């Protein structure tokens, strides 16, 4: 395996905070005689399901959680953590909108052997990719939400070792492991964010009232950094964007008196653009 690279995953969104780990069981479903997909879902309180709720994963035929539940508010941009191809775009009752990406080469996955890596991200609000599309690390795949069986906004992130069949479709190597072929992704992250591989240089000054693709990219960047609070990037430089720019400038940009007390984020000029381009 000397020529096989070890699998490294980048964090798909900022900040990287885990709500529920692989194999845990903190999700509960209503205890009533209807299909699981029609039941409300809640999180355990102090390790116990609320009254009228039972553990979710046994109802789905799982030993426990099949991935990581990661912090992601509604509209957070979710990015590809690997280079590969989109092999799955689905709406499942349990997971809502979902995207599957298979790596473009095999990787050393330690005790699990050498395989292609399949990444799945679920509960999305919208999808930005198409079937068969090639993606690079950092490409946007969609926006986070709480579709499907979910108690709140987050990104459900899965990793599966897979192989291609003679028909050219992927097959889970460990399908019968109690997690539908998923393994714990946590040991494979390289502690870098996917957006670090997808930098965009802002070359034009942007102003209040403007509508452009540059403004949209700026909003996406500011959202990733925690400054832009609207649920999705619109491309319009309005009051919310101005407030986000101003907060970013106060933290990162050496402002003149006029910029600080008069302009107040109404213009994203050379100094602001330079800071945004390198972060």
N, C-alpha and C positions, 0 to 999 in steps of 0.2 A: 504493500500500500504506500510505498515511498512517493509515488507520483500523484497520489490522491490527496487533495486538500481536505483539511478538517472543516466541517460545517461551521460557518459563522453567520449568525443572524443579527441584523441591526434592529434597534427599537423602532417600531412602526409609527409611533406618534409621541408627542411630548405632553406632559412629563411621563416618565415610565414608572407607573405605580400599579402594583398588583392588588386587585380586590379579592380574587379567589385563585388559589394555586391549583396546579394539576393534581387530580386525585381527591381533592377535598369535596365536601358535600354540604355547602351552605345555602343551596337553593331549595325552596319549598313550593309545592303546588297545592291548590285547593283540594281538599279531600271530599270530592263529590263524584257522582256516577255520570261523568261526561268524558269525552275524549280529552286526553292530556292537553292537546293544542287549544282547547277552549277554556282551560283553567287559568286563573290568575296566578302569578308567581310572586313570592316574597322571599326575602333573605332571613335566615335564622337570626334570632336575637339571643345573645349569650349562648350560642351553640344549640338553640332549641327552636323548632318550627313554631310559628304562632298558632294559637288555637284555631282549629278548623283547617290546618295545613299539614301535609306530610312531605317527606323527602322526595325531591323531584327525580333524581338520577335513576333510582331503581325502577321507576315507572317507564323510563326510556331504555331499560335494559343495560344500564351502565353501572360499573363499580363505583364511579365517582366522576368528577369533572374531567372533561376530555381535553382541556387546554388551560390557558391563563385568561382570567377576566382582567382586562387592563383599563385603567382610567381613561375615559374619553367622553367629553361632553358632547351634546348634540351638535353636529356640524364639524367636529374635529376632523381634519384631513388624515386619513389612514394611508400609509405608504407601503410600497413593496419592500420587504426586508432582504430580498434576494434578487438575483438576476434570473429570469426564467420566462415562462409562457403562461398565459391565462388559460386554464383548462376547465374551469368551473364557474358558472354564473347561475345562481339558483335563488329561488324563493322557496324556502321550506317553512312549514308551519311552526316548527320548533325554533328555527334560527332566523327567520325573516330573510332579508337580503344578504347574500353571501358571495364571496369571491375566493376561488382556489387558484393557487399559483404553483407550478412545478418547476424546480430548478432546471437550468439548461445543461447541467452536468451532475455526475455522481459525486457524493462527498463521503468522507470518513465520519461516521456517526457513532464512533466509540463502540460500546457494547452492543449496539444495534446493527453493526456491520456497515458495508459500503452500499449506498442506495441513492436514488434521487430523493430530494426533499420536497414534500408538498406542504405548502402553507395555506391555511384557511383563516379568513377573517369574516366575522358574522355580526348580525344585528344592525346592518348599515341602513342609512336613510336613502342614499343614492349611490350608484356605481359609475365610475369614470372610465372603465375599460371594456373591451370587447373580447369575445371568445377567440382564442388563437393569437391574441396580441402579445408581442414580445415586450417585456417590461425590464427596466433597469432598476437597480437599488435607488430608492427615493421617489420613484414615480408614484403619483397619486392614483389610488385604486378606487376611492370612494370616500363618503362622509359617514361618520359614526352616528348611531342613534340607538333605539331600543326596540327594534322590530322583532317579532317572533316571541318566544318564551323568554321574557326578560323582566327583571324588576326595576330596571333603570338604565340610563345611557351608559354604554361601555363598549369595549372592543373584545369580542371573544376570539382568541388567537390560538390556533392549533398547528401542530407539527406532526406529519406522518411520513415515515419511510415508505417509499413506493417503488414499484418497478413497472415497466411497460409490458403489456401482453403482446401477443403476435398480431393483434388487431389494432395496436397503437394506442390503447387506452391504459390508464394507470390502475394498478391494483395495490391495495394496502398490504404490506408485508406482514404486519402483525394484526390483521383484522380481528382475530379471536382473543385479543388480550384483555377484553373487558372494557376497552375504551375506543372500540371501533377503529383500531389501528393507530390511534394517537399515542405519542410519547411526550414526556415532559420537555417543553422547549427551553426552559430556563437555563440549563447548563450550556446552551449553544449560543447565547447572546454575547456579542463582543463589546458591549458597553458603549457603542456608538449609535447615534440616531441616524435613521435613514435619510432625513433631510440634509444631513451633512454631505451626502454624496450628490445632492441635487441643488446646487447653489445657482442663484439667478442674479445677474448683475443689473441693478437699476440705473439706467443711463439717462433717463429723462426726469426733469423736475415735475412733480405732481402737485396739483392745487385743488383747494376746496371747490366743489361744483363740477369737477372733471369726471368723466366716465371713460374708462379705458382698460385694456388688458393689463397694463402696468399697475394700475390701481388695484385690480383684482389680485395680482400676484403679491402686491404689498400687503393687502388684507390677509392673504393666506399666510404670509410670513409672520405678520403681527399676531395672527391667531395662534400659530404654533408657539410663539414666544409668550403668549398669555395676555396680550394687550388688546386685541380686537375681540369684542364680546358678542357681536352678532353671530347667529347660528351658521351663516354661510357667507362666502365672499361674493359680493354683488358687482364689483367693478365701479361702484359710484362712491366718490369722495364726498360723503356727507358728514353730519355732525358726529356720528359714532366713529367714523374713520378719523376725523380730526382729533377726537379725544384720545383715540388709540395712538395716533402719531405723536401727540403731545406728551402722553405718558412715556412713550418710548424715548422721545427726545430728552425728557427730564432725567431719565435713567442712563442714557448712553451717549448723548450728543452734547458737546460743549456749545451752549447757546449764548448768543449775544443778548444784551438787555432787551432789544427790540424783538428778537425772536421769542424770548421767554415771556415777555409781558404784553406784547401787542399781537404777534402772529399766532401764538398759542396752538401750534400744530396745523395751521391752515395751509401750510406749504411744506412739502417734503423735498427739500433742496439738496445740494451736493453733499453736505455733511451727513444728513440723514440717510441719503441714498448709499453713501459709502459704508456706513455702519450696517445697514441692512444687507448689503452685498457680501459682507465678510462673515456674518453670523450664520 
